[in-house]
């Protein structure tokens, strides 16, 4: 797993946008489609806004969610809300090609299964994402794979619900099987509070949820606050 330490969160966001755009061009040239999954967070929203200004083959791009809070439409805590504000309002991405996790459904288990089937439709069987963007929590979580949650042990489906509340919400999330098939995993890690967990991630510490994600095709973009020893 390669680590690039950049000056600050803005530099991380801009570098990530350029990398995603390059991967999108390559994927469309090779396979006719680019399917990528995005997580939430302040730096990712800056990344997506920068991505809107990159050279991207938008008609052939599909965006899926890594995870989402169970909350009403338009809720400011919803990742989808920020996806629309950061990307869809600024890029010529067909709205139908942002695939929202169906967290407003009455039956969330059925809805998670439906999202998994959708991934088969756009990304093959089994589905393989071209790029997955992940963040790293100070507690070692990534996506909504949080410490001590039963979702960490899910291996028979690509989309699942957390078994417990996390920061006041239940979540829908991609699971390890889905994340670990990705052609590229792109970590964005910013802030000095991430220093201990970033060190553990780079060591391959499987005792934290993030440490169980495949590192073979992974890259970390971090700011100097999160990766001072690499600066």
Secondary structure, 3 states (H helix, E strand, C coil): CEEEEECCHHHHHHHHHHHHHHHHHHHHHHHCCEEEEECCCHHHHHHHHHHCCCCCCHHHEEEEECEEECCCCCCCCCHHHHHHHHHHCCCCCCHHHEECCCCCCCCHHHHHHHHHHHHHHHHCCCCCCCEEEECCCCCCCECCECCCCHHHHCCCCCEEECCCCECCECEEEECHHHHCCCCCEEEEECCHHHHHHHHHHHCCCCCCHHHHCCCCCEEEEEECCCCHHHC
